[in-house]
């Protein structure tokens, strides 16, 4: 994750800002992984891709 998603160096200064930036990066990576797995959210709830 560090190299592929740009998480190697901090883009901001300060611990609070770095923590928020890393949290946003981690959320984006997790959402991308869910999309690859075929898991999505609909009005009726979460759905998984059927095999």
C-alpha distance matrix in Angstrom:
0.0 3.8 5.7 5.4 5.5 7.6 6.6 8.3 11.8 13.5 15.3 18.1 20.3 21.2 19.6 20.3 18.9 15.6 15.4 16.3 13.8 10.8 12.6 12.9 9.3 8.7 11.9 11.1 8.1 10.7 13.5 12.1 11.8 15.3 16.6 15.7 17.4 20.4 20.6 22.2 24.5 28.1 31.1 32.0 28.7 25.6 25.9 24.3 24.8 27.8 27.8
3.8 0.0 3.8 5.9 6.0 5.9 4.2 4.7 8.3 10.6 12.8 15.7 17.7 18.8 17.5 18.8 17.3 13.8 14.3 15.6 12.9 10.2 12.9 13.5 10.0 10.3 13.8 13.1 10.9 13.8 16.4 15.3 15.4 18.8 20.0 19.3 21.1 24.0 24.1 25.5 27.5 31.1 34.0 35.1 31.8 28.8 29.4 27.9 28.5 31.5 31.6
5.7 3.8 0.0 3.8 5.7 5.4 6.2 5.8 9.2 12.1 13.7 17.0 19.4 21.1 20.3 21.7 19.7 16.4 17.4 18.4 15.3 13.2 16.0 15.8 12.1 13.0 16.2 14.7 12.5 15.7 17.9 16.0 16.4 20.0 20.6 19.5 21.8 24.6 25.3 26.6 29.0 32.4 35.5 36.7 33.6 30.5 30.7 29.1 29.1 32.1 32.0
5.4 5.9 3.8 0.0 3.8 5.8 7.7 8.8 11.9 14.2 15.1 18.5 21.3 23.0 22.3 23.0 20.8 17.8 18.6 18.9 15.7 13.7 15.9 15.1 11.3 12.2 14.7 12.6 10.2 13.6 15.3 12.9 13.5 17.2 17.3 16.1 18.8 21.3 22.3 23.6 26.1 29.5 32.7 34.0 31.0 27.9 27.9 26.2 26.0 29.0 28.9
5.5 6.0 5.7 3.8 0.0 3.8 5.6 8.2 10.6 12.0 12.5 15.7 18.7 20.4 19.6 20.0 17.6 14.9 15.6 15.5 12.2 10.6 12.7 11.5 7.8 9.3 11.6 9.5 7.9 11.6 13.0 11.2 12.6 15.9 16.1 15.8 18.4 20.6 21.1 21.9 24.0 27.4 30.3 31.9 28.9 26.0 26.4 25.2 25.4 28.7 29.1
7.6 5.9 5.4 5.8 3.8 0.0 3.8 5.6 7.2 8.8 9.3 12.8 15.7 17.8 17.5 18.3 15.7 12.9 14.4 14.6 11.0 10.0 12.9 12.0 8.6 10.9 13.6 11.8 10.9 14.6 16.0 14.7 16.2 19.4 19.7 19.5 22.1 24.3 24.5 25.2 27.0 30.3 33.1 34.7 31.8 29.1 29.8 28.8 29.1 32.4 32.9
6.6 4.2 6.2 7.7 5.6 3.8 0.0 3.8 5.7 7.0 8.8 11.6 14.0 15.4 14.6 15.6 13.5 10.3 11.4 12.3 9.2 7.3 10.6 10.7 7.5 9.2 12.4 11.7 10.7 13.9 16.0 15.3 16.4 19.4 20.4 20.4 22.5 24.8 24.7 25.4 27.0 30.5 33.1 34.6 31.4 28.7 29.7 28.8 29.5 32.8 33.3
8.3 4.7 5.8 8.8 8.2 5.6 3.8 0.0 3.8 6.9 9.4 12.3 14.0 15.7 15.1 16.9 15.1 11.6 13.3 14.9 12.0 10.2 13.7 14.3 11.3 12.7 16.1 15.5 14.2 17.3 19.6 18.7 19.4 22.7 23.7 23.3 25.4 28.0 28.0 29.0 30.7 34.2 36.9 38.2 35.0 32.3 33.1 32.0 32.6 35.8 36.0
11.8 8.3 9.2 11.9 10.6 7.2 5.7 3.8 0.0 3.8 6.4 9.1 10.7 12.8 12.9 15.0 12.9 9.7 12.3 13.9 10.9 10.2 14.0 14.4 12.2 14.2 17.4 16.9 16.4 19.5 21.5 20.9 22.1 25.1 26.0 26.0 28.2 30.5 30.3 30.9 32.3 35.7 38.1 39.7 36.6 34.2 35.3 34.5 35.2 38.6 39.0
13.5 10.6 12.1 14.2 12.0 8.8 7.0 6.9 3.8 0.0 3.8 5.5 7.3 9.4 9.9 11.6 9.2 6.4 9.5 10.9 8.2 8.4 12.1 12.5 11.2 13.6 16.3 16.2 16.5 19.3 21.1 21.1 22.6 25.2 26.2 26.7 28.8 30.9 30.3 30.5 31.4 34.7 36.8 38.6 35.6 33.4 34.9 34.5 35.5 39.0 39.8
15.3 12.8 13.7 15.1 12.5 9.3 8.8 9.4 6.4 3.8 0.0 3.8 7.1 10.1 11.5 12.4 9.1 7.6 11.0 11.1 8.0 9.7 13.0 12.4 11.4 14.6 16.6 16.0 17.0 20.0 21.1 21.1 23.1 25.5 26.1 27.0 29.3 31.0 30.4 30.2 31.0 34.1 36.1 38.2 35.4 33.4 35.0 34.8 35.8 39.3 40.3
18.1 15.7 17.0 18.5 15.7 12.8 11.6 12.3 9.1 5.5 3.8 0.0 3.8 6.8 8.9 9.6 6.4 6.1 9.8 9.9 7.9 10.3 13.1 12.9 13.0 15.9 17.7 17.7 19.1 21.6 22.8 23.3 25.3 27.4 28.2 29.4 31.5 33.0 32.1 31.7 32.1 35.0 36.7 38.8 36.1 34.4 36.3 36.4 37.7 41.3 42.6
20.3 17.7 19.4 21.3 18.7 15.7 14.0 14.0 10.7 7.3 7.1 3.8 0.0 3.8 6.9 8.5 6.5 6.6 10.1 11.1 10.2 12.2 14.8 15.4 15.8 18.2 20.1 20.6 21.9 24.2 25.6 26.4 28.1 30.1 31.2 32.4 34.3 36.0 34.8 34.5 34.7 37.8 39.3 41.3 38.4 36.8 38.9 39.0 40.5 44.1 45.4
21.2 18.8 21.1 23.0 20.4 17.8 15.4 15.7 12.8 9.4 10.1 6.8 3.8 0.0 3.8 5.6 5.4 6.1 8.6 10.1 10.5 12.1 14.2 15.5 16.4 18.2 20.0 21.2 22.5 24.2 25.9 27.1 28.6 30.3 31.8 33.1 34.7 36.4 34.9 34.6 34.6 37.6 38.9 40.7 37.8 36.3 38.6 38.9 40.7 44.2 45.6
19.6 17.5 20.3 22.3 19.6 17.5 14.6 15.1 12.9 9.9 11.5 8.9 6.9 3.8 0.0 3.8 5.5 5.1 6.0 8.6 9.8 10.4 12.0 14.2 15.1 16.2 18.2 19.9 20.9 22.2 24.2 25.7 26.7 28.4 30.2 31.5 32.7 34.5 32.9 32.8 32.8 36.0 37.3 38.8 35.7 34.2 36.5 36.7 38.7 42.1 43.5
20.3 18.8 21.7 23.0 20.0 18.3 15.6 16.9 15.0 11.6 12.4 9.6 8.5 5.6 3.8 0.0 3.8 5.5 5.1 6.2 8.6 10.0 10.6 12.4 14.3 15.3 16.6 18.5 20.1 21.1 22.7 24.5 25.8 27.0 28.9 30.6 31.7 33.1 31.2 30.8 30.4 33.4 34.5 36.1 33.1 31.9 34.5 35.0 37.2 40.7 42.3
18.9 17.3 19.7 20.8 17.6 15.7 13.5 15.1 12.9 9.2 9.1 6.4 6.5 5.4 5.5 3.8 0.0 3.8 5.4 5.1 6.0 8.5 9.8 10.6 12.2 14.1 15.3 16.6 18.4 19.9 21.2 22.7 24.4 25.8 27.2 28.9 30.4 31.8 30.1 29.5 29.4 32.3 33.6 35.5 32.6 31.3 33.7 34.2 36.1 39.6 41.2
15.6 13.8 16.4 17.8 14.9 12.9 10.3 11.6 9.7 6.4 7.6 6.1 6.6 6.1 5.1 5.5 3.8 0.0 3.8 5.5 5.0 6.0 8.5 9.9 10.4 12.1 14.2 15.3 16.4 18.2 20.0 21.1 22.5 24.3 25.8 27.1 28.6 30.4 29.0 28.8 29.1 32.3 33.9 35.6 32.6 30.8 32.9 33.0 34.7 38.2 39.5
15.4 14.3 17.4 18.6 15.6 14.4 11.4 13.3 12.3 9.5 11.0 9.8 10.1 8.6 6.0 5.1 5.4 3.8 0.0 3.8 5.5 5.2 6.1 8.6 9.8 10.4 12.2 14.3 15.3 16.4 18.3 20.0 21.0 22.5 24.4 25.8 26.9 28.6 26.9 26.8 26.9 30.2 31.7 33.1 29.9 28.3 30.6 30.7 32.8 36.2 37.6
16.3 15.6 18.4 18.9 15.5 14.6 12.3 14.9 13.9 10.9 11.1 9.9 11.1 10.1 8.6 6.2 5.1 5.5 3.8 0.0 3.8 5.5 5.0 6.2 8.6 9.9 10.6 12.4 14.3 15.3 16.6 18.5 20.0 21.1 22.8 24.6 25.8 27.1 25.3 24.7 24.6 27.6 28.9 30.6 27.7 26.3 28.7 29.2 31.3 34.8 36.5
13.8 12.9 15.3 15.7 12.2 11.0 9.2 12.0 10.9 8.2 8.0 7.9 10.2 10.5 9.8 8.6 6.0 5.0 5.5 3.8 0.0 3.8 5.4 5.2 6.3 8.7 10.0 10.7 12.5 14.4 15.5 16.8 18.6 20.2 21.4 23.0 24.7 26.1 24.7 24.3 24.6 27.7 29.4 31.3 28.4 26.7 28.7 28.9 30.5 34.1 35.6
10.8 10.2 13.2 13.7 10.6 10.0 7.3 10.2 10.2 8.4 9.7 10.3 12.2 12.1 10.4 10.0 8.5 6.0 5.2 5.5 3.8 0.0 3.8 5.4 4.9 6.1 8.6 9.8 10.5 12.2 14.2 15.3 16.5 18.4 20.0 21.2 22.6 24.4 23.2 23.3 24.0 27.4 29.4 30.8 27.6 25.5 27.4 27.2 28.8 32.3 33.5
12.6 12.9 16.0 15.9 12.7 12.9 10.6 13.7 14.0 12.1 13.0 13.1 14.8 14.2 12.0 10.6 9.8 8.5 6.1 5.0 5.4 3.8 0.0 3.8 5.4 5.1 6.2 8.7 9.9 10.5 12.3 14.3 15.3 16.5 18.5 20.1 21.1 22.6 20.9 20.8 21.1 24.4 26.2 27.6 24.3 22.5 24.6 24.8 26.8 30.2 31.8
12.9 13.5 15.8 15.1 11.5 12.0 10.7 14.3 14.4 12.5 12.4 12.9 15.4 15.5 14.2 12.4 10.6 9.9 8.6 6.2 5.2 5.4 3.8 0.0 3.8 5.5 5.1 6.2 8.7 9.9 10.6 12.4 14.3 15.4 16.7 18.6 20.1 21.2 19.7 19.1 19.4 22.6 24.4 26.2 23.3 21.5 23.5 23.9 25.6 29.2 30.9
9.3 10.0 12.1 11.3 7.8 8.6 7.5 11.3 12.2 11.2 11.4 13.0 15.8 16.4 15.1 14.3 12.2 10.4 9.8 8.6 6.3 4.9 5.4 3.8 0.0 3.8 5.5 5.2 6.3 8.7 10.0 10.7 12.5 14.4 15.5 16.8 18.6 20.2 19.2 19.3 20.3 23.7 26.0 27.6 24.6 22.3 23.8 23.5 24.8 28.4 29.6
8.7 10.3 13.0 12.2 9.3 10.9 9.2 12.7 14.2 13.6 14.6 15.9 18.2 18.2 16.2 15.3 14.1 12.1 10.4 9.9 8.7 6.1 5.1 5.5 3.8 0.0 3.8 5.4 5.1 6.1 8.6 9.9 10.6 12.4 14.3 15.4 16.6 18.5 17.2 17.7 18.9 22.5 24.9 26.0 22.7 20.2 21.7 21.2 22.8 26.2 27.4
11.9 13.8 16.2 14.7 11.6 13.6 12.4 16.1 17.4 16.3 16.6 17.7 20.1 20.0 18.2 16.6 15.3 14.2 12.2 10.6 10.0 8.6 6.2 5.1 5.5 3.8 0.0 3.8 5.5 5.1 6.2 8.6 9.8 10.5 12.4 14.3 15.3 16.6 14.9 14.8 15.5 19.0 21.2 22.5 19.3 17.1 18.9 19.0 20.8 24.3 26.0
11.1 13.1 14.7 12.6 9.5 11.8 11.7 15.5 16.9 16.2 16.0 17.7 20.6 21.2 19.9 18.5 16.6 15.3 14.3 12.4 10.7 9.8 8.7 6.2 5.2 5.4 3.8 0.0 3.8 5.5 5.2 6.2 8.7 9.9 10.7 12.5 14.4 15.5 14.5 14.3 15.5 18.9 21.4 23.1 20.2 17.8 19.0 18.9 20.1 23.7 25.2
8.1 10.9 12.5 10.2 7.9 10.9 10.7 14.2 16.4 16.5 17.0 19.1 21.9 22.5 20.9 20.1 18.4 16.4 15.3 14.3 12.5 10.5 9.9 8.7 6.3 5.1 5.5 3.8 0.0 3.8 5.5 5.1 6.3 8.8 10.0 10.7 12.5 14.4 13.9 14.7 16.7 20.2 23.2 24.3 21.2 18.3 19.0 18.2 19.0 22.5 23.5
10.7 13.8 15.7 13.6 11.6 14.6 13.9 17.3 19.5 19.3 20.0 21.6 24.2 24.2 22.2 21.1 19.9 18.2 16.4 15.3 14.4 12.2 10.5 9.9 8.7 6.1 5.1 5.5 3.8 0.0 3.8 5.4 5.0 6.2 8.7 9.9 10.6 12.4 11.2 12.2 14.0 17.7 20.6 21.4 18.1 15.1 16.0 15.2 16.7 20.1 21.4
13.5 16.4 17.9 15.3 13.0 16.0 16.0 19.6 21.5 21.1 21.1 22.8 25.6 25.9 24.2 22.7 21.2 20.0 18.3 16.6 15.5 14.2 12.3 10.6 10.0 8.6 6.2 5.2 5.5 3.8 0.0 3.8 5.4 5.0 6.3 8.7 9.9 10.6 9.3 9.4 11.2 14.7 17.7 18.9 15.9 13.1 14.0 13.7 15.0 18.7 20.4
12.1 15.3 16.0 12.9 11.2 14.7 15.3 18.7 20.9 21.1 21.1 23.3 26.4 27.1 25.7 24.5 22.7 21.1 20.0 18.5 16.8 15.3 14.3 12.4 10.7 9.9 8.6 6.2 5.1 5.4 3.8 0.0 3.8 5.4 5.1 6.4 8.7 9.9 10.1 10.8 13.3 16.7 20.0 21.2 18.4 15.4 15.4 14.4 14.8 18.4 19.5
11.8 15.4 16.4 13.5 12.6 16.2 16.4 19.4 22.1 22.6 23.1 25.3 28.1 28.6 26.7 25.8 24.4 22.5 21.0 20.0 18.6 16.5 15.3 14.3 12.5 10.6 9.8 8.7 6.3 5.0 5.4 3.8 0.0 3.8 5.4 5.1 6.3 8.7 8.9 10.9 13.8 17.3 20.7 21.3 18.2 14.7 14.4 12.7 13.2 16.5 17.3
15.3 18.8 20.0 17.2 15.9 19.4 19.4 22.7 25.1 25.2 25.5 27.4 30.1 30.3 28.4 27.0 25.8 24.3 22.5 21.1 20.2 18.4 16.5 15.4 14.4 12.4 10.5 9.9 8.8 6.2 5.0 5.4 3.8 0.0 3.8 5.4 5.1 6.2 5.3 7.2 10.2 13.7 17.1 17.5 14.4 11.0 10.7 9.4 10.5 14.0 15.5
16.6 20.0 20.6 17.3 16.1 19.7 20.4 23.7 26.0 26.2 26.1 28.2 31.2 31.8 30.2 28.9 27.2 25.8 24.4 22.8 21.4 20.0 18.5 16.7 15.5 14.3 12.4 10.7 10.0 8.7 6.3 5.1 5.4 3.8 0.0 3.8 5.4 5.1 5.8 6.9 10.2 13.2 16.8 17.7 15.2 12.0 11.2 10.0 9.9 13.6 15.1
15.7 19.3 19.5 16.1 15.8 19.5 20.4 23.3 26.0 26.7 27.0 29.4 32.4 33.1 31.5 30.6 28.9 27.1 25.8 24.6 23.0 21.2 20.1 18.6 16.8 15.4 14.3 12.5 10.7 9.9 8.7 6.4 5.1 5.4 3.8 0.0 3.8 5.4 7.7 9.9 13.6 16.4 20.2 20.6 18.1 14.7 13.2 11.0 10.0 13.1 13.7
17.4 21.1 21.8 18.8 18.4 22.1 22.5 25.4 28.2 28.8 29.3 31.5 34.3 34.7 32.7 31.7 30.4 28.6 26.9 25.8 24.7 22.6 21.1 20.1 18.6 16.6 15.3 14.4 12.5 10.6 9.9 8.7 6.3 5.1 5.4 3.8 0.0 3.8 5.7 9.0 12.6 15.5 19.2 19.0 16.3 12.6 10.8 8.0 7.4 10.4 11.0
20.4 24.0 24.6 21.3 20.6 24.3 24.8 28.0 30.5 30.9 31.0 33.0 36.0 36.4 34.5 33.1 31.8 30.4 28.6 27.1 26.1 24.4 22.6 21.2 20.2 18.5 16.6 15.5 14.4 12.4 10.6 9.9 8.7 6.2 5.1 5.4 3.8 0.0 3.8 6.4 10.1 12.4 16.2 16.1 13.9 10.6 8.2 5.9 4.9 8.5 10.2
20.6 24.1 25.3 22.3 21.1 24.5 24.7 28.0 30.3 30.3 30.4 32.1 34.8 34.9 32.9 31.2 30.1 29.0 26.9 25.3 24.7 23.2 20.9 19.7 19.2 17.2 14.9 14.5 13.9 11.2 9.3 10.1 8.9 5.3 5.8 7.7 5.7 3.8 0.0 3.8 7.2 10.0 13.6 13.4 10.7 7.1 5.7 4.5 6.1 9.7 12.2
22.2 25.5 26.6 23.6 21.9 25.2 25.4 29.0 30.9 30.5 30.2 31.7 34.5 34.6 32.8 30.8 29.5 28.8 26.8 24.7 24.3 23.3 20.8 19.1 19.3 17.7 14.8 14.3 14.7 12.2 9.4 10.8 10.9 7.2 6.9 9.9 9.0 6.4 3.8 0.0 3.8 6.7 10.3 10.8 8.5 5.7 5.4 6.6 8.3 11.8 14.8
24.5 27.5 29.0 26.1 24.0 27.0 27.0 30.7 32.3 31.4 31.0 32.1 34.7 34.6 32.8 30.4 29.4 29.1 26.9 24.6 24.6 24.0 21.1 19.4 20.3 18.9 15.5 15.5 16.7 14.0 11.2 13.3 13.8 10.2 10.2 13.6 12.6 10.1 7.2 3.8 0.0 3.8 7.0 7.9 5.7 4.4 6.1 8.9 11.3 14.4 17.7
28.1 31.1 32.4 29.5 27.4 30.3 30.5 34.2 35.7 34.7 34.1 35.0 37.8 37.6 36.0 33.4 32.3 32.3 30.2 27.6 27.7 27.4 24.4 22.6 23.7 22.5 19.0 18.9 20.2 17.7 14.7 16.7 17.3 13.7 13.2 16.4 15.5 12.4 10.0 6.7 3.8 0.0 3.8 5.3 5.2 6.1 7.1 10.6 12.6 15.1 18.7
31.1 34.0 35.5 32.7 30.3 33.1 33.1 36.9 38.1 36.8 36.1 36.7 39.3 38.9 37.3 34.5 33.6 33.9 31.7 28.9 29.4 29.4 26.2 24.4 26.0 24.9 21.2 21.4 23.2 20.6 17.7 20.0 20.7 17.1 16.8 20.2 19.2 16.2 13.6 10.3 7.0 3.8 0.0 3.8 5.6 8.3 10.1 13.8 16.0 18.1 21.9
32.0 35.1 36.7 34.0 31.9 34.7 34.6 38.2 39.7 38.6 38.2 38.8 41.3 40.7 38.8 36.1 35.5 35.6 33.1 30.6 31.3 30.8 27.6 26.2 27.6 26.0 22.5 23.1 24.3 21.4 18.9 21.2 21.3 17.5 17.7 20.6 19.0 16.1 13.4 10.8 7.9 5.3 3.8 0.0 3.8 7.1 8.6 12.4 14.9 16.6 20.3
28.7 31.8 33.6 31.0 28.9 31.8 31.4 35.0 36.6 35.6 35.4 36.1 38.4 37.8 35.7 33.1 32.6 32.6 29.9 27.7 28.4 27.6 24.3 23.3 24.6 22.7 19.3 20.2 21.2 18.1 15.9 18.4 18.2 14.4 15.2 18.1 16.3 13.9 10.7 8.5 5.7 5.2 5.6 3.8 0.0 3.8 6.5 10.2 13.3 15.4 19.0
25.6 28.8 30.5 27.9 26.0 29.1 28.7 32.3 34.2 33.4 33.4 34.4 36.8 36.3 34.2 31.9 31.3 30.8 28.3 26.3 26.7 25.5 22.5 21.5 22.3 20.2 17.1 17.8 18.3 15.1 13.1 15.4 14.7 11.0 12.0 14.7 12.6 10.6 7.1 5.7 4.4 6.1 8.3 7.1 3.8 0.0 3.8 6.9 10.3 12.8 16.2
25.9 29.4 30.7 27.9 26.4 29.8 29.7 33.1 35.3 34.9 35.0 36.3 38.9 38.6 36.5 34.5 33.7 32.9 30.6 28.7 28.7 27.4 24.6 23.5 23.8 21.7 18.9 19.0 19.0 16.0 14.0 15.4 14.4 10.7 11.2 13.2 10.8 8.2 5.7 5.4 6.1 7.1 10.1 8.6 6.5 3.8 0.0 3.8 6.8 9.1 12.6
24.3 27.9 29.1 26.2 25.2 28.8 28.8 32.0 34.5 34.5 34.8 36.4 39.0 38.9 36.7 35.0 34.2 33.0 30.7 29.2 28.9 27.2 24.8 23.9 23.5 21.2 19.0 18.9 18.2 15.2 13.7 14.4 12.7 9.4 10.0 11.0 8.0 5.9 4.5 6.6 8.9 10.6 13.8 12.4 10.2 6.9 3.8 0.0 3.8 6.3 9.4
24.8 28.5 29.1 26.0 25.4 29.1 29.5 32.6 35.2 35.5 35.8 37.7 40.5 40.7 38.7 37.2 36.1 34.7 32.8 31.3 30.5 28.8 26.8 25.6 24.8 22.8 20.8 20.1 19.0 16.7 15.0 14.8 13.2 10.5 9.9 10.0 7.4 4.9 6.1 8.3 11.3 12.6 16.0 14.9 13.3 10.3 6.8 3.8 0.0 3.8 6.5
27.8 31.5 32.1 29.0 28.7 32.4 32.8 35.8 38.6 39.0 39.3 41.3 44.1 44.2 42.1 40.7 39.6 38.2 36.2 34.8 34.1 32.3 30.2 29.2 28.4 26.2 24.3 23.7 22.5 20.1 18.7 18.4 16.5 14.0 13.6 13.1 10.4 8.5 9.7 11.8 14.4 15.1 18.1 16.6 15.4 12.8 9.1 6.3 3.8 0.0 3.8
27.8 31.6 32.0 28.9 29.1 32.9 33.3 36.0 39.0 39.8 40.3 42.6 45.4 45.6 43.5 42.3 41.2 39.5 37.6 36.5 35.6 33.5 31.8 30.9 29.6 27.4 26.0 25.2 23.5 21.4 20.4 19.5 17.3 15.5 15.1 13.7 11.0 10.2 12.2 14.8 17.7 18.7 21.9 20.3 19.0 16.2 12.6 9.4 6.5 3.8 0.0
